[in-house]
Amino acid sequence: MEDRRSENRFEWLALSLVPGLGSVGIKNLVAKFGSPREVFRAKLKDIMAVEGMRREVARGVVRRDFSLDPSGVLKTLNSMGARIVTYAEPSYPALLKEIHDPPMVLYLKGQDIPPGTTFIAVVGSRSPTHYGLKAAEKIAQGLARRGLGVVSGMARGIDSAAHWGCLEGKGFTVAVMGTGLDVIYPGSNKKLFERIAEKGAVITEFPLGAPPEPKHFPIRNRIISGLSRGVVVVEATRRSGSLITATQAIEQGREVFAVPGSIDSFKSAGCHHLIKQGAKLIENADDVLDELGLNYPFAPKTDTFKQYPLPLMEESENRVYEIVGDYPLHIDDIAREANLESGAVSSILMKMELKGLVRQLPGKLFVR
């Protein structure tokens, strides 16, 4: 049985490696001929009869012209501790099959995506504020502790915070890459890649060696939303790629949620736009579950995000701490609001930073 399954995987993989033959083309060919094996046995004129098939692509199928050697790909995946999952296998995510153009082959490192788990996508800015990072981690951790999984794109910023939050909440997280499985992007996320591969799943539809080309990421985004019941957007500009994910989610019949931000922050302008267009405003994981009508009797009544007790503070430190928030504030603004000299505030902030109460950002900006 396993030999037959391996044979099927080889044929699906080979078909996916024919240049110019996309997911819809493969799906149409398999629908007409019954299986990838029968597609490769078909004659050129019969393949050409399939809707949307171009002659050069049909010739590639007949001649078995592949962009990579399928046998070599399988050997490399095996050496990486990775594998492929085909559209025809029971372990292929059922919700992803519902979209218009699901990938016919998924490259996967990690565990099979659990079929009984409800997934929520959490996406947003690659250069978020401290507030955005905290919100993404808190929501993802809350979702995980309530039994849901989290999907994101393993990019810098909000994506990474969402993955880490889910892992902290002991949940199953899926990272959808815009590169080949052997190309970790960004490179700084190598540790995150390894943790997700250990506790969750890293997947991609792009073949081995595929670089992080800009065109790959909008294509990748349809899988992020396709795997999920809903998409949460945390901090996004009006031109953010996260809005592409939100648009695809709407087209796929998924729910869209947005986390509000400061009216003064351009990084939240995209979220506010989504809310104006009808996206559900959310503040925590329970808001998501309420909107989806999910029952969670096991969920705690209070937010589960890890809050550490504050150390003892002097009166002046308490005064400054009340002024500093989740959005960066310049030292001069802190001094003005505290009605203190800049030198005194600088000394207070230094002591608070040593206690772990505040963090200094470039440009003499401070956040909690």
Buried (B, 14 or more C-beta within 10 A) or exposed (E): EEEEEEEBBBBBBBBBBBEBBBBBBBBBBBEBBEBBBEBBEBEEEBBBEBEEBEEEBBBBBBEEBBBBEBEEBBEBBEEBEBBBBBBBBEBBBEBBEEBEBBBBBBBBBBBBBBEEEBBBBBBBBBEBBBBBBBBBBBBBBBBBBBBBBBBBBBBBBBBBBBBBBBBBBEBBBBBBBBBBBBBBBEEEBEEBBBBBBEBBBBBBBBBBBBEBEEEBBBBBBBBBBBBBBBBBBBBBBEEBBBBBBBBBBBEBEBBBBBBBBBEEBEBBBBBBBBBEEEBBBBEBBBBBBEBBEBEBEEBEEEBBBEEEEEEEBEEBBEBBBEBBBBBBBEBEBBBEBBEBEEEEBBEBBEBBEEEEBBBBBEEBBBBB
